[in-house]
Amino acid sequence: MPKPSAKPVITQAMIDAYDEYTHLTLDRRRFMEQLTRLAGSGAAAASIAPMLAAKSAKAAIVAEDDPRVKGENITYPGRGGEMKAYLVKPAGQSGKQGTVIVIHENRGLNPHIRDVARRVALEGFITLAPDFLSPLG
């Protein structure tokens, strides 16, 4: 009877290589070559690579369809052209509320930043997460 295959072991060196790849200092070919060397074979590298990738759906703390918040994509005029943003409000609250602006890092308005905006809205704030890369297309 064949022995069940073990789950591949992901090392810190593999995580470091993936980090270098995602931050554009290592191209895909060199990343896979490095991962193959670290994993011991091309097949092992091919099975490990997807395990290293971030999965925003699994990482979200507050789901997009959470009934406690209402999020919507909006646009507004900006200095360099039309700006896109994600606006989130606590559901069922009225009257004056504080406002928080969530500023993204160099990756733009990504699923993580949207999740941060929803988390802040759960604390009772109207939250705006502008996409400062939107004027660039």
N, C-alpha and C positions, 0 to 999 in steps of 0.2 A: 504494500500500500504506500503511495507516495506521501512524503512528508509535506504538510501545508507550508507554503512559502511565508517567510517572515516579512513583516512590514519593514521597508527600507529605513535605515537609520539616517536621520538628518543631523549633520554635524554643524558646529558653529562656522567652520570654514565654508560650508555650502551656503549657509545663510549670508555670510559676508560676500561671497561671490554673487549671489542673487542681488544683494543690496548694491553692489558695484554695477551690476548690469542694469538695474532699474534707475540708477542715477546717471546713466549715460556715459560712464567712463569705461564700460566694457561692452563690446558689441555681442550680438547673440551667438555668433560662431565661437568667439573666444570664451564666452560664458559656458557654452555646452562642452567645449574642449576641457575647460577647467573642471566642470562638474563631472565629466566622464573620468578624469584623472582621480578626483576625490571619491567618486562612487565605485570605481573599479571596472566599470564597463559602460558602453553606450546604452545598453538596455536598462541598466540601473539608473543612469542619468536621465533617460527618457521617462522613467517612472517617478523619479524624484522631482523633476522640474515643475510639474503642475502642483505638487504638494507645497512648493515654496511660494507659489504665487498667492498674493493677497486675494481674499474672497470677500468683497465688500458686503455682500448679502448676509454672510455669516457673521461679519464683524459689527453690523449695525446693532446698536443698543436700543434705539427706538425705531420701530418699523415705520416705513412710509405711510402705511394705512392705519397707524395707531389712532384710535378714536379720541384720544386725549388732546391731539393737536390737529391743526388744519394747515397744511403746507401747499403752496402754489408757486409756480414759476411766473415771474413777472418781468416786464421790461420797463425801462425809464430812460429819458434822454440823459446822456452823459456828455462830458466835455469832448471826448474823442469819438463820439457816435453813440449808438444805442447800447445801453447796458442791460445785461441779463442778471437776474438775481433770484434767489429762493427766499420767499417770505413765509414765515411760520408763526402762527398765533395759537395760544392756548385755546382749546375748544371750550365753549360755554362760559367764557369770561367776558364781561363788558365793563365799561368805564375806563378810567385812565389806567394804563399799564406802562411799566418801564419798557425801554427798548434797548436791545443789544445788537451790535453789528459784529458778525463773525467774519474775520478776514482769513482768506485761504492762503496756503503756501504757494510755491511755484507751480503746482500742478493744476491750479484752477479750481473751479467749483465742482469738486468730485463727490462721490457718495459719502466719504468720511465727513467732509465739511457739512453736507446736508444733514447727516446724523447728529453732528455737534449742534447745529441750529435747532433740530427737534428736541434735543436734550435740554437746551437752554429754555425753549418754549415751555417745556414741562415744569420749569421752575416759575412760570407765571409771566414771562417776558415775551413781547412781540420781538421776533428775531429776523434780521435781514442778513442774508449771506450773499453779497454781491459777487459777481464773476468779473474780476478785473481784467481777465483775458478776453472777454467777449468783444471789445472793440477790435481785437486783432483777427476775429473770424472764428 
